[in-house]
């Protein structure tokens, strides 16, 4: 592969990473909406809502880190001659 082609592949991978981040944000928003709806329906207390929000944010941070790590590994793999 030429260097130009490798850079194109890295760009495609970075676009996929951004799509994954967008999907994760949408999932996070849906989960938070569901939790707030449950609180409004008295299925969750205020403390439970805060705990759920914190847990969701923690999971999202963990997944973001995994995505970033996978991207860096793939980028290194593609750019290595």
Biopython code that builds the backbone (N, CA, C, O; Angstrom):
import numpy as np
from Bio.PDB.StructureBuilder import StructureBuilder

atoms = [
    (1, "UNK", "N", (0.841, -1.187, 0.000)),
    (1, "UNK", "CA", (0.000, 0.000, 0.000)),
    (1, "UNK", "C", (0.885, 1.249, 0.000)),
    (1, "UNK", "O", (1.959, 1.289, 0.601)),
    (2, "UNK", "N", (0.390, 2.244, -0.690)),
    (2, "UNK", "CA", (1.126, 3.500, -0.693)),
    (2, "UNK", "C", (0.816, 4.265, 0.593)),
    (2, "UNK", "O", (-0.153, 3.972, 1.294)),
    (3, "UNK", "N", (1.647, 5.231, 0.875)),
    (3, "UNK", "CA", (1.436, 6.038, 2.078)),
    (3, "UNK", "C", (0.124, 6.809, 1.982)),
    (3, "UNK", "O", (-0.586, 6.974, 2.974)),
    (4, "UNK", "N", (-0.185, 7.276, 0.781)),
    (4, "UNK", "CA", (-1.439, 8.017, 0.578)),
    (4, "UNK", "C", (-2.642, 7.131, 0.892)),
    (4, "UNK", "O", (-3.590, 7.580, 1.536)),
    (5, "UNK", "N", (-2.611, 5.889, 0.447)),
    (5, "UNK", "CA", (-3.703, 4.955, 0.700)),
    (5, "UNK", "C", (-3.830, 4.661, 2.201)),
    (5, "UNK", "O", (-4.938, 4.557, 2.726)),
    (6, "UNK", "N", (-2.697, 4.528, 2.880)),
    (6, "UNK", "CA", (-2.736, 4.291, 4.327)),
    (6, "UNK", "C", (-3.391, 5.464, 5.050)),
    (6, "UNK", "O", (-4.167, 5.264, 5.984)),
    (7, "UNK", "N", (-3.083, 6.679, 4.622)),
    (7, "UNK", "CA", (-3.688, 7.861, 5.241)),
    (7, "UNK", "C", (-5.190, 7.925, 4.950)),
    (7, "UNK", "O", (-5.963, 8.373, 5.796)),
    (8, "UNK", "N", (-5.601, 7.489, 3.779)),
    (8, "UNK", "CA", (-7.022, 7.436, 3.458)),
    (8, "UNK", "C", (-7.737, 6.441, 4.370)),
    (8, "UNK", "O", (-8.841, 6.704, 4.847)),
    (9, "UNK", "N", (-7.101, 5.307, 4.604)),
    (9, "UNK", "CA", (-7.694, 4.301, 5.495)),
    (9, "UNK", "C", (-7.808, 4.821, 6.921)),
    (9, "UNK", "O", (-8.810, 4.580, 7.595)),
    (10, "UNK", "N", (-6.788, 5.532, 7.380)),
    (10, "UNK", "CA", (-6.839, 6.111, 8.725)),
    (10, "UNK", "C", (-7.979, 7.120, 8.806)),
    (10, "UNK", "O", (-8.676, 7.187, 9.819)),
    (11, "UNK", "N", (-8.172, 7.899, 7.754)),
    (11, "UNK", "CA", (-9.259, 8.870, 7.726)),
    (11, "UNK", "C", (-10.609, 8.161, 7.791)),
    (11, "UNK", "O", (-11.513, 8.611, 8.495)),
    (12, "UNK", "N", (-10.751, 7.051, 7.058)),
    (12, "UNK", "CA", (-11.992, 6.282, 7.098)),
    (12, "UNK", "C", (-12.240, 5.713, 8.497)),
    (12, "UNK", "O", (-13.369, 5.711, 8.987)),
    (13, "UNK", "N", (-11.183, 5.239, 9.120)),
    (13, "UNK", "CA", (-11.312, 4.696, 10.474)),
    (13, "UNK", "C", (-11.739, 5.798, 11.438)),
    (13, "UNK", "O", (-12.582, 5.574, 12.306)),
    (14, "UNK", "N", (-11.161, 6.981, 11.286)),
    (14, "UNK", "CA", (-11.523, 8.080, 12.185)),
    (14, "UNK", "C", (-12.978, 8.499, 11.978)),
    (14, "UNK", "O", (-13.644, 8.908, 12.929)),
    (15, "UNK", "N", (-13.474, 8.400, 10.749)),
    (15, "UNK", "CA", (-14.891, 8.693, 10.491)),
    (15, "UNK", "C", (-15.781, 7.672, 11.182)),
    (15, "UNK", "O", (-16.821, 8.029, 11.736)),
    (16, "UNK", "N", (-15.383, 6.410, 11.154)),
    (16, "UNK", "CA", (-16.144, 5.360, 11.842)),
    (16, "UNK", "C", (-16.120, 5.578, 13.353)),
    (16, "UNK", "O", (-17.117, 5.347, 14.038)),
    (17, "UNK", "N", (-14.984, 6.020, 13.860)),
    (17, "UNK", "CA", (-14.875, 6.313, 15.291)),
    (17, "UNK", "C", (-15.844, 7.434, 15.655)),
    (17, "UNK", "O", (-16.523, 7.356, 16.678)),
    (18, "UNK", "N", (-15.912, 8.459, 14.841)),
    (18, "UNK", "CA", (-16.837, 9.570, 15.112)),
    (18, "UNK", "C", (-18.287, 9.087, 15.065)),
    (18, "UNK", "O", (-19.104, 9.507, 15.883)),
    (19, "UNK", "N", (-18.612, 8.205, 14.110)),
    (19, "UNK", "CA", (-19.961, 7.632, 14.051)),
    (19, "UNK", "C", (-20.272, 6.860, 15.332)),
    (19, "UNK", "O", (-21.390, 6.926, 15.843)),
    (20, "UNK", "N", (-19.291, 6.132, 15.844)),
    (20, "UNK", "CA", (-19.482, 5.382, 17.086)),
    (20, "UNK", "C", (-19.720, 6.327, 18.260)),
    (20, "UNK", "O", (-20.560, 6.058, 19.119)),
    (21, "UNK", "N", (-18.976, 7.438, 18.294)),
    (21, "UNK", "CA", (-19.167, 8.421, 19.371)),
    (21, "UNK", "C", (-20.559, 9.037, 19.305)),
    (21, "UNK", "O", (-21.202, 9.231, 20.337)),
    (22, "UNK", "N", (-21.022, 9.340, 18.114)),
    (22, "UNK", "CA", (-22.360, 9.908, 17.947)),
    (22, "UNK", "C", (-23.406, 8.904, 18.416)),
    (22, "UNK", "O", (-24.350, 9.265, 19.119)),
    (23, "UNK", "N", (-23.234, 7.647, 18.026)),
    (23, "UNK", "CA", (-24.173, 6.603, 18.456)),
    (23, "UNK", "C", (-24.179, 6.481, 19.978)),
    (23, "UNK", "O", (-25.238, 6.315, 20.584)),
    (24, "UNK", "N", (-23.012, 6.561, 20.590)),
    (24, "UNK", "CA", (-22.936, 6.478, 22.049)),
    (24, "UNK", "C", (-23.638, 7.660, 22.714)),
    (24, "UNK", "O", (-24.316, 7.491, 23.727)),
    (25, "UNK", "N", (-23.476, 8.854, 22.146)),
    (25, "UNK", "CA", (-24.166, 10.019, 22.719)),
    (25, "UNK", "C", (-25.672, 9.836, 22.637)),
    (25, "UNK", "O", (-26.396, 10.183, 23.570)),
    (26, "UNK", "N", (-26.146, 9.288, 21.517)),
    (26, "UNK", "CA", (-27.585, 9.055, 21.367)),
    (26, "UNK", "C", (-28.086, 8.026, 22.373)),
    (26, "UNK", "O", (-29.154, 8.188, 22.962)),
    (27, "UNK", "N", (-27.309, 6.973, 22.562)),
    (27, "UNK", "CA", (-27.678, 5.951, 23.545)),
    (27, "UNK", "C", (-27.709, 6.551, 24.943)),
    (27, "UNK", "O", (-28.616, 6.263, 25.724)),
    (28, "UNK", "N", (-26.728, 7.379, 25.262)),
    (28, "UNK", "CA", (-26.667, 8.032, 26.575)),
    (28, "UNK", "C", (-27.893, 8.909, 26.784)),
    (28, "UNK", "O", (-28.521, 8.868, 27.842)),
    (29, "UNK", "N", (-28.232, 9.702, 25.774)),
    (29, "UNK", "CA", (-29.397, 10.581, 25.884)),
    (29, "UNK", "C", (-30.672, 9.769, 26.092)),
    (29, "UNK", "O", (-31.511, 10.135, 26.915)),
    (30, "UNK", "N", (-30.825, 8.670, 25.354)),
    (30, "UNK", "CA", (-32.006, 7.820, 25.511)),
    (30, "UNK", "C", (-32.073, 7.217, 26.907)),
    (30, "UNK", "O", (-33.139, 7.171, 27.521)),
    (31, "UNK", "N", (-30.938, 6.759, 27.403)),
    (31, "UNK", "CA", (-30.904, 6.155, 28.736)),
    (31, "UNK", "C", (-31.252, 7.187, 29.804)),
    (31, "UNK", "O", (-31.985, 6.886, 30.746)),
    (32, "UNK", "N", (-30.728, 8.407, 29.658)),
    (32, "UNK", "CA", (-31.036, 9.453, 30.637)),
    (32, "UNK", "C", (-32.510, 9.854, 30.563)),
    (32, "UNK", "O", (-33.132, 10.113, 31.594)),
    (33, "UNK", "N", (-33.069, 9.907, 29.364)),
    (33, "UNK", "CA", (-34.498, 10.214, 29.210)),
    (33, "UNK", "C", (-35.345, 9.144, 29.889)),
    (33, "UNK", "O", (-36.316, 9.458, 30.578)),
    (34, "UNK", "N", (-34.972, 7.873, 29.694)),
    (34, "UNK", "CA", (-35.713, 6.780, 30.323)),
    (34, "UNK", "C", (-35.638, 6.877, 31.848)),
    (34, "UNK", "O", (-36.636, 6.663, 32.536)),
    (35, "UNK", "N", (-34.468, 7.195, 32.365)),
    (35, "UNK", "CA", (-34.302, 7.308, 33.811)),
    (35, "UNK", "C", (-35.144, 8.466, 34.352)),
    (35, "UNK", "O", (-35.782, 8.338, 35.397)),
    (36, "UNK", "N", (-35.145, 9.593, 33.640)),
    (36, "UNK", "CA", (-35.950, 10.738, 34.093)),
    (36, "UNK", "C", (-37.433, 10.435, 34.003)),
    (36, "UNK", "O", (-38.210, 10.860, 34.857)),
    (37, "UNK", "N", (-37.832, 9.698, 32.965)),
    (37, "UNK", "CA", (-39.236, 9.306, 32.842)),
    (37, "UNK", "C", (-39.633, 8.404, 34.007)),
    (37, "UNK", "O", (-40.726, 8.531, 34.559)),
    (38, "UNK", "N", (-38.731, 7.492, 34.375)),
    (38, "UNK", "CA", (-39.014, 6.605, 35.500)),
    (38, "UNK", "C", (-39.130, 7.397, 36.796)),
    (38, "UNK", "O", (-39.955, 7.067, 37.648)),
    (39, "UNK", "N", (-38.313, 8.442, 36.956)),
    (39, "UNK", "CA", (-38.408, 9.284, 38.146)),
    (39, "UNK", "C", (-39.737, 10.020, 38.162)),
    (39, "UNK", "O", (-40.392, 10.110, 39.200)),
    (40, "UNK", "N", (-40.136, 10.549, 37.000)),
    (40, "UNK", "CA", (-41.407, 11.263, 36.904)),
    (40, "UNK", "C", (-42.586, 10.351, 37.211)),
    (40, "UNK", "O", (-43.599, 10.798, 37.749)),
    (41, "UNK", "N", (-42.453, 9.064, 36.867)),
    (41, "UNK", "CA", (-43.513, 8.080, 37.137)),
    (41, "UNK", "C", (-43.392, 7.477, 38.536)),
    (41, "UNK", "O", (-44.101, 6.533, 38.884)),
    (42, "UNK", "N", (-42.488, 8.038, 39.324)),
    (42, "UNK", "CA", (-42.262, 7.598, 40.713)),
    (42, "UNK", "C", (-41.729, 6.167, 40.791)),
    (42, "UNK", "O", (-41.904, 5.489, 41.804)),
    (43, "UNK", "N", (-41.075, 5.710, 39.711)),
    (43, "UNK", "CA", (-40.460, 4.393, 39.731)),
    (43, "UNK", "C", (-39.042, 4.469, 40.282)),
    (43, "UNK", "O", (-38.493, 3.465, 40.735)),
    (44, "UNK", "N", (-38.445, 5.666, 40.244)),
    (44, "UNK", "CA", (-37.112, 5.910, 40.782)),
    (44, "UNK", "C", (-37.156, 7.104, 41.721)),
    (44, "UNK", "O", (-37.907, 8.054, 41.503)),
    (45, "UNK", "N", (-36.345, 7.045, 42.764)),
    (45, "UNK", "CA", (-36.223, 8.203, 43.639)),
    (45, "UNK", "C", (-35.170, 9.143, 43.069)),
    (45, "UNK", "O", (-34.462, 8.795, 42.124)),
    (46, "UNK", "N", (-35.071, 10.326, 43.643)),
    (46, "UNK", "CA", (-34.071, 11.305, 43.196)),
    (46, "UNK", "C", (-32.650, 10.741, 43.369)),
    (46, "UNK", "O", (-31.795, 10.914, 42.500)),
    (47, "UNK", "N", (-32.414, 10.068, 44.494)),
    (47, "UNK", "CA", (-31.099, 9.475, 44.737)),
    (47, "UNK", "C", (-30.781, 8.388, 43.715)),
    (47, "UNK", "O", (-29.661, 8.297, 43.213)),
    (48, "UNK", "N", (-31.786, 7.566, 43.417)),
    (48, "UNK", "CA", (-31.587, 6.518, 42.415)),
    (48, "UNK", "C", (-31.300, 7.122, 41.047)),
    (48, "UNK", "O", (-30.459, 6.610, 40.309)),
    (49, "UNK", "N", (-31.983, 8.195, 40.704)),
    (49, "UNK", "CA", (-31.759, 8.865, 39.426)),
    (49, "UNK", "C", (-30.318, 9.352, 39.329)),
    (49, "UNK", "O", (-29.657, 9.148, 38.311)),
    (50, "UNK", "N", (-29.834, 9.993, 40.383)),
    (50, "UNK", "CA", (-28.454, 10.484, 40.391)),
    (50, "UNK", "C", (-27.463, 9.326, 40.257)),
    (50, "UNK", "O", (-26.466, 9.437, 39.544)),
    (51, "UNK", "N", (-27.742, 8.212, 40.948)),
    (51, "UNK", "CA", (-26.873, 7.046, 40.885)),
    (51, "UNK", "C", (-26.861, 6.465, 39.472)),
    (51, "UNK", "O", (-25.803, 6.102, 38.957)),
    (52, "UNK", "N", (-28.027, 6.378, 38.853)),
    (52, "UNK", "CA", (-28.128, 5.856, 37.485)),
    (52, "UNK", "C", (-27.393, 6.771, 36.508)),
    (52, "UNK", "O", (-26.672, 6.293, 35.633)),
    (53, "UNK", "N", (-27.574, 8.089, 36.655)),
    (53, "UNK", "CA", (-26.879, 9.032, 35.773)),
    (53, "UNK", "C", (-25.372, 8.894, 35.909)),
    (53, "UNK", "O", (-24.645, 8.921, 34.916)),
    (54, "UNK", "N", (-24.905, 8.745, 37.145)),
    (54, "UNK", "CA", (-23.467, 8.599, 37.379)),
    (54, "UNK", "C", (-22.951, 7.295, 36.766)),
    (54, "UNK", "O", (-21.866, 7.265, 36.187)),
    (55, "UNK", "N", (-23.726, 6.229, 36.895)),
    (55, "UNK", "CA", (-23.340, 4.936, 36.338)),
    (55, "UNK", "C", (-23.305, 4.985, 34.807)),
    (55, "UNK", "O", (-22.389, 4.446, 34.186)),
    (56, "UNK", "N", (-24.302, 5.631, 34.208)),
    (56, "UNK", "CA", (-24.335, 5.781, 32.752)),
    (56, "UNK", "C", (-23.115, 6.560, 32.278)),
    (56, "UNK", "O", (-22.456, 6.167, 31.316)),
    (57, "UNK", "N", (-22.819, 7.664, 32.953)),
    (57, "UNK", "CA", (-21.654, 8.470, 32.566)),
    (57, "UNK", "C", (-20.356, 7.682, 32.713)),
    (57, "UNK", "O", (-19.458, 7.804, 31.881)),
    (58, "UNK", "N", (-20.255, 6.879, 33.760)),
    (58, "UNK", "CA", (-19.073, 6.060, 33.956)),
    (58, "UNK", "C", (-18.899, 5.030, 32.846)),
    (58, "UNK", "O", (-17.797, 4.826, 32.337)),
    (59, "UNK", "N", (-20.004, 4.386, 32.479)),
    (59, "UNK", "CA", (-19.950, 3.413, 31.391)),
    (59, "UNK", "C", (-19.581, 4.070, 30.069)),
    (59, "UNK", "O", (-18.813, 3.512, 29.284)),
    (60, "UNK", "N", (-20.125, 5.248, 29.827)),
    (60, "UNK", "CA", (-19.824, 5.967, 28.587)),
    (60, "UNK", "C", (-18.348, 6.359, 28.531)),
    (60, "UNK", "O", (-17.711, 6.254, 27.482)),
    (61, "UNK", "N", (-17.815, 6.805, 29.651)),
    (61, "UNK", "CA", (-16.393, 7.171, 29.703)),
    (61, "UNK", "C", (-15.516, 5.954, 29.433)),
    (61, "UNK", "O", (-14.523, 6.032, 28.710)),
    (62, "UNK", "N", (-15.901, 4.834, 30.028)),
    (62, "UNK", "CA", (-15.146, 3.602, 29.832)),
    (62, "UNK", "C", (-15.168, 3.184, 28.361)),
    (62, "UNK", "O", (-14.138, 2.803, 27.806)),
    (63, "UNK", "N", (-16.329, 3.255, 27.742)),
    (63, "UNK", "CA", (-16.444, 2.869, 26.332)),
    (63, "UNK", "C", (-15.693, 3.847, 25.425)),
    (63, "UNK", "O", (-15.076, 3.430, 24.445)),
    (64, "UNK", "N", (-15.742, 5.137, 25.742)),
    (64, "UNK", "CA", (-14.994, 6.123, 24.958)),
    (64, "UNK", "C", (-13.502, 5.808, 24.998)),
    (64, "UNK", "O", (-12.814, 5.895, 23.981)),
    (65, "UNK", "N", (-13.013, 5.444, 26.169)),
    (65, "UNK", "CA", (-11.600, 5.105, 26.319)),
    (65, "UNK", "C", (-11.253, 3.874, 25.481)),
    (65, "UNK", "O", (-10.193, 3.827, 24.856)),
    (66, "UNK", "N", (-12.137, 2.884, 25.467)),
    (66, "UNK", "CA", (-11.900, 1.682, 24.669)),
    (66, "UNK", "C", (-11.894, 2.009, 23.178)),
    (66, "UNK", "O", (-11.070, 1.484, 22.429)),
    (67, "UNK", "N", (-12.808, 2.870, 22.750)),
    (67, "UNK", "CA", (-12.857, 3.274, 21.345)),
    (67, "UNK", "C", (-11.575, 4.000, 20.966)),
    (67, "UNK", "O", (-10.985, 3.725, 19.921)),
    (68, "UNK", "N", (-11.146, 4.928, 21.816)),
    (68, "UNK", "CA", (-9.914, 5.671, 21.539)),
    (68, "UNK", "C", (-8.706, 4.744, 21.468)),
    (68, "UNK", "O", (-7.843, 4.899, 20.604)),
    (69, "UNK", "N", (-8.652, 3.790, 22.374)),
    (69, "UNK", "CA", (-7.545, 2.836, 22.400)),
    (69, "UNK", "C", (-7.538, 1.980, 21.131)),
    (69, "UNK", "O", (-6.485, 1.745, 20.539)),
    (70, "UNK", "N", (-8.718, 1.517, 20.722)),
    (70, "UNK", "CA", (-8.815, 0.707, 19.508)),
    (70, "UNK", "C", (-8.418, 1.523, 18.279)),
    (70, "UNK", "O", (-7.749, 1.012, 17.381)),
    (71, "UNK", "N", (-8.831, 2.792, 18.241)),
    (71, "UNK", "CA", (-8.474, 3.651, 17.112)),
    (71, "UNK", "C", (-6.961, 3.843, 17.031)),
    (71, "UNK", "O", (-6.373, 3.735, 15.955)),
    (72, "UNK", "N", (-6.339, 4.123, 18.161)),
    (72, "UNK", "CA", (-4.887, 4.332, 18.168)),
    (72, "UNK", "C", (-4.150, 3.072, 17.706)),
    (72, "UNK", "O", (-3.172, 3.152, 16.962)),
    (73, "UNK", "N", (-4.628, 1.917, 18.151)),
    (73, "UNK", "CA", (-4.001, 0.657, 17.750)),
    (73, "UNK", "C", (-4.168, 0.425, 16.251)),
    (73, "UNK", "O", (-3.222, 0.021, 15.575)),
    (74, "UNK", "N", (-5.361, 0.678, 15.735)),
    (74, "UNK", "CA", (-5.618, 0.472, 14.312)),
    (74, "UNK", "C", (-4.831, 1.467, 13.475)),
    (74, "UNK", "O", (-4.298, 1.115, 12.422)),
    (75, "UNK", "N", (-4.759, 2.700, 13.938)),
    (75, "UNK", "CA", (-3.998, 3.727, 13.220)),
    (75, "UNK", "C", (-2.524, 3.316, 13.126)),
    (75, "UNK", "O", (-1.906, 3.427, 12.068)),
    (76, "UNK", "N", (-1.982, 2.849, 14.230)),
    (76, "UNK", "CA", (-0.593, 2.407, 14.254)),
    (76, "UNK", "C", (-0.400, 1.233, 13.303)),
    (76, "UNK", "O", (0.581, 1.174, 12.561)),
    (77, "UNK", "N", (-1.349, 0.297, 13.334)),
    (77, "UNK", "CA", (-1.276, -0.890, 12.477)),
    (77, "UNK", "C", (-1.312, -0.509, 10.996)),
    (77, "UNK", "O", (-0.540, -1.039, 10.197)),
    (78, "UNK", "N", (-2.202, 0.400, 10.636)),
    (78, "UNK", "CA", (-2.346, 0.800, 9.228)),
    (78, "UNK", "C", (-1.135, 1.585, 8.752)),
    (78, "UNK", "O", (-0.671, 1.387, 7.629)),
    (79, "UNK", "N", (-0.623, 2.465, 9.586)),
    (79, "UNK", "CA", (0.486, 3.323, 9.159)),
    (79, "UNK", "C", (1.841, 2.613, 9.182)),
    (79, "UNK", "O", (2.806, 3.108, 8.600)),
    (80, "UNK", "N", (1.922, 1.461, 9.847)),
    (80, "UNK", "CA", (3.182, 0.730, 9.889)),
    (80, "UNK", "C", (3.415, 0.058, 8.541)),
    (80, "UNK", "O", (2.541, -0.614, 7.993)),
    (81, "UNK", "N", (4.613, 0.263, 8.034)),
    (81, "UNK", "CA", (4.961, -0.289, 6.708)),
    (81, "UNK", "C", (5.386, -1.729, 6.833)),
    (81, "UNK", "O", (5.715, -2.365, 5.832)),
]
sb = StructureBuilder()
sb.init_structure("model")
sb.init_model(0)
sb.init_chain("A")
sb.init_seg("    ")
for serial, (resi, resn, name, xyz) in enumerate(atoms, 1):
    if name == "N":
        sb.init_residue(resn, " ", resi, " ")
    sb.init_atom(name, np.array(xyz, "f"), 0.0, 1.0, " ", f" {name:<3s}", serial, name[0])
structure = sb.get_structure()
